Structure formats: structure tokens, C-alpha cells
Amino acid sequence: MFDLSAAAIETILPFIAIGFAAQLIDGALGMAFGLINSTLLVSVMGMPPALASASVHAVETFTTAASGTSHILHKNVNWRLFRRLVIPGMIGGALGAYVLSSVDASVARPFVMAYLAATGLYLLYRAYRGRVEPKTPRIIEPLGLAGGFLDAAGGGGWGPVVTSNLLVQGSSPRETIGTVNTSEFFLTATISATFIASLGFAAFTIQTLGILIGGLLAAPLGGVLAKRVPARPLMAMVGVLLTITSAFSIWQALSK
């Protein structure tokens, strides 16, 4: 399926680096793997939004399976919250993947980048504000639906959108992270299946393999980084990266 000639290896190296960097940050923050990959693939590497999202979610199907299994074994999953999140998330993910794969890439790109830029600004706000006084969690199903749709349409966003909002509403941090990560496997599997139905297996290329290799190489280092570097500076770095690269991509698209 993949061409691993010398030329292909040279081509795959940048994508290994992108997957490595994204997983390193994701391992420390518990979010942003999809967002960082999608932003860099679209704005820096020039991939169409649908292809970038399909590649990222194919990789996340493997990484979230491992993460979800770990959270289940460590009893970090609130199964009532899981049931209320997973079905709306899968529906939203399928809708987002279908919409993104059904429109022209040049039309989708500014909107996808605007979403990613807004998410970057939100992460900057979270880093600046720090601890937020929680409230009783009430909004779950609509949050899952919106998080799934934005995750598919933007190539990432389930973690920042769903995890952050649940924590703000007052959900337990340990159970929130464990439940959102476990439900993300079903989300990414649904999104990947939708992309396969819409785009075919041609959507999964050597770039997908590069991101997967980079992510697997960085996975053991994320935990170490989480212990050494405070979360707020890392979140601010993610916000700056997403905002700048997305804004630049929007400017490029609108100036043509």
C-alpha cells in the first residue's frame, strides 16, 4: 500500500516530525494532537482539508485505542458520562466528515482555518485565566455533537472543545480526561469510516504513515514532559502555534 523507496522516505520525514511534535504536546496537555497536525498539514504542507483530516483521524484511531484501554484499566471512565457523549459525538463526527469531503478544498480551507484560529485564541484565554471555578455539569449531548462535528471538520478539536467545557462545568478532571479519551476512539473510527466511504482508501497515504510513526515515537516522552513543564505555558504555546499558522493560512486564502 505504501511506497517505501528512498524518495518516499525523504517525503515521509517531515510528516514524522509533525506527528512527533504534535504527540509530544498532546502527551503533556491531553489535547491538541489532531489540531496541531491538521493545522500544519493544511497551512504548512499544503494538504487539502479533507485529506488532512482523514489522515489525522486514521492515526488517532490507533492512538485513542491505546489511550482508551489504559483509562479503562485504571478506572478513569465515568460510564454514564461516556454513554451521553459517545453517540452524539459519533453523529457529529460523521456529519462533519461528510460535509468536509463533499465541498471543494478551496472553499473549505478558510472556514477550517478560522475554526482552528478561534480554538487557538480560546486556548490562549485558558492559559491566561488559569484555574476556572467549576459549575454543575449540565450540557453534555449538545457538547458531544458539536465537538464531534468540529473535530471532523477541522481535523481536531474533540479534546479542547469537550474536555475543557466539561471541566468548566464542574466534571471531575480524572474522569473527564479518561471518559473523553475513551469515547474519542469511537469518534475517530466513525470519522475514518465516513472518509473512506466518501474519499476511498486513496485518502490514506504515506503522510498518514509518517504521522503515525512520529506519534508512536513521541508517546513515551509526553508523560515525562507533563511532569517537567507546567500545563499553562504548554497550552499557551499550542494557542500561539494554532493562531499564527491558521491566521497566515486564512490571509493566504483570502489574498488569492
C-alpha positions in Angstrom: 0.0 0.0 0.0 2.9 2.4 0.8 5.9 3.1 -1.4 9.0 3.0 0.9 11.6 3.9 -1.7 14.4 6.4 -1.0 12.3 9.2 -2.4 9.3 8.2 -0.3 11.4 8.0 2.8 12.6 11.6 2.1 9.0 12.6 1.7 7.8 11.0 4.8 10.3 12.6 7.2 8.5 16.0 7.6 5.3 14.1 8.5 7.2 12.0 11.1 8.4 15.3 12.6 4.9 16.8 12.6 3.4 13.7 14.3 6.3 13.6 16.8 5.8 17.3 17.8 2.1 17.1 18.0 2.1 13.9 20.1 4.7 15.4 22.4 2.5 18.4 23.2 -0.7 16.2 23.3 1.0 13.9 25.8 1.5 16.8 28.2 -1.8 18.6 27.7 -4.2 15.7 26.9 -5.3 17.5 23.8 -4.3 19.2 20.5 -2.8 16.2 18.6 -5.4 16.5 15.9 -5.5 20.3 15.9 -1.7 20.7 15.5 -1.4 18.0 12.9 -4.3 19.4 10.9 -3.1 23.0 11.1 0.5 22.1 10.0 -0.7 19.7 7.3 -3.0 22.2 5.7 -1.2 25.5 6.3 2.5 24.4 6.0 2.4 21.2 3.9 -0.5 22.4 1.7 -2.7 19.3 2.0 -6.4 19.7 1.3 -8.5 19.9 4.5 -10.4 16.7 3.8 -7.2 14.7 3.2 -5.5 16.2 6.2 -8.5 15.4 8.5 -8.7 11.8 7.0 -5.0 11.2 7.6 -5.1 12.6 11.2 -8.2 10.5 12.2 -6.8 7.3 10.7 -3.8 7.8 13.0 -5.9 8.7 16.0 -7.9 5.5 15.6 -4.8 3.7 16.8 -3.6 6.2 19.4 -7.0 6.6 21.0 -7.5 2.8 21.2 -4.4 2.5 23.3 -5.3 5.6 25.4 -8.8 4.4 26.0 -7.7 0.9 27.0 -5.3 2.4 29.6 -8.0 4.7 31.1 -10.5 1.7 31.3 -7.9 -0.4 33.1 -7.1 2.4 35.5 -10.9 3.0 36.2 -10.8 6.6 34.9 -14.0 6.3 32.9 -17.4 7.6 34.0 -19.6 5.2 32.0 -22.8 7.3 32.4 -21.0 10.4 31.0 -19.5 8.1 28.3 -22.9 7.0 27.1 -24.1 10.6 26.9 -21.1 11.7 25.0 -20.2 8.9 22.6 -23.4 8.7 20.4 -23.8 12.5 19.8 -20.0 12.6 19.2 -20.2 9.9 16.5 -23.2 11.6 14.9 -21.4 14.9 14.8 -18.2 13.4 13.6 -20.0 11.6 10.7 -21.7 14.8 9.7 -18.5 16.9 9.9 -16.6 14.3 7.8 -19.4 14.2 5.2 -19.6 18.0 4.9 -15.8 18.4 4.6 -15.4 15.7 2.0 -18.4 17.0 -0.1 -17.1 20.6 -0.6 -14.3 21.9 -2.7 -11.0 22.2 -0.8 -10.5 25.9 -1.7 -13.9 26.7 -0.3 -13.5 24.7 2.9 -10.0 25.9 3.8 -10.7 29.4 5.1 -13.6 28.1 7.2 -11.5 25.3 8.7 -8.6 27.7 9.4 -11.0 30.2 11.0 -12.2 27.5 13.4 -8.6 26.5 14.2 -7.6 30.1 14.8 -10.6 30.6 17.1 -9.6 27.4 19.0 -6.0 28.7 19.3 -7.3 32.0 20.8 -9.5 30.0 23.2 -6.5 28.0 24.4 -4.6 31.3 25.0 -7.5 32.5 27.0 -7.5 29.3 29.1 -3.7 29.6 29.7 -4.1 33.3 30.7 -7.0 32.7 33.0 -5.6 29.6 34.7 -7.9 27.8 37.1 -11.6 28.3 36.4 -14.3 28.0 39.1 -16.4 25.0 38.1 -20.2 24.8 37.9 -22.5 21.8 37.9 -22.2 19.9 34.6 -25.4 20.2 32.5 -24.6 20.5 28.8 -23.3 17.1 27.6 -25.1 15.8 24.5 -25.0 19.1 22.5 -21.4 19.4 23.5 -20.6 15.9 22.2 -22.4 16.7 18.9 -20.6 20.0 18.4 -17.3 18.5 19.5 -17.6 15.6 17.0 -18.6 17.9 14.1 -15.8 20.4 14.7 -13.3 17.6 15.2 -14.0 16.1 11.8 -14.4 19.4 10.0 -11.2 20.9 11.5 -9.1 17.7 11.8 -9.1 18.0 15.5 -10.9 19.7 18.5 -12.6 16.9 20.4 -10.2 17.3 23.4 -10.1 21.1 23.6 -13.8 21.5 23.0 -15.3 18.7 25.1 -12.7 18.3 27.9 -12.3 22.0 28.6 -16.1 22.6 28.6 -16.8 19.7 30.9 -14.1 20.8 33.3 -15.5 24.3 33.3 -18.9 22.8 34.1 -17.5 21.0 37.1 -16.8 17.4 36.0 -14.0 15.5 37.8 -10.7 16.1 35.9 -9.6 12.4 36.1 -13.0 11.1 34.9 -13.3 13.8 32.3 -10.0 13.1 30.7 -10.5 9.3 30.9 -14.0 9.4 29.5 -13.4 11.9 26.7 -10.3 9.9 25.6 -12.1 6.6 25.6 -15.1 8.0 23.7 -12.7 9.6 21.2 -11.8 6.1 19.8 -15.4 5.6 18.7 -15.4 9.1 17.3 -12.2 8.7 15.3 -13.3 5.3 14.0 -16.6 6.8 12.8 -14.9 9.7 11.1 -12.4 7.5 9.4 -15.1 5.2 8.1 -17.0 8.2 6.8 -13.9 9.5 5.0 -13.3 6.0 3.5 -16.9 5.9 2.2 -16.6 9.5 0.8 -13.0 9.6 -0.4 -11.9 6.0 -0.7 -8.7 4.4 0.7 -6.7 6.8 -1.5 -7.2 9.3 1.2 -4.8 7.3 3.4 -1.3 7.9 2.1 2.3 7.8 3.1 1.7 11.0 5.0 -0.6 9.1 7.3 2.1 6.6 8.0 4.6 9.4 8.8 2.3 10.9 11.3 1.6 7.5 12.9 5.4 6.8 13.2 6.1 10.2 14.7 3.2 9.9 17.2 4.3 6.5 18.4 7.9 7.6 18.8 6.8 10.6 20.9 4.2 8.8 23.0 6.6 7.7 25.8 8.1 11.2 26.1 4.8 13.0 26.6 4.4 11.8 30.1 7.9 12.9 31.0 7.2 16.4 29.6 3.9 16.6 31.5 5.8 16.2 34.8 8.6 18.7 34.0 6.7 21.6 32.2 3.7 23.3 33.7 0.5 22.9 31.7 -0.3 26.6 31.3 2.9 27.5 29.3 2.3 24.5 27.1 -1.3 25.4 26.5 -0.2 29.0 25.6 2.4 27.6 23.1 -0.3 25.5 21.4 -2.6 28.5 21.3 0.1 30.7 19.7 1.0 28.0 17.2 -2.6 27.4 16.1 -3.5 31.1 15.9 -0.4 32.2 13.9 -0.4 29.3 11.4 -4.2 29.4 10.9 -4.3 33.2 10.6 -1.5 33.0 8.0 -3.3 30.4 6.0 -6.5 32.5 6.1 -4.6 35.5 4.8 -3.1 33.4 2.0 -6.6 32.1 1.0 -8.3 35.4 1.0 -5.4 37.3 -0.8 -5.7 35.0 -3.9 
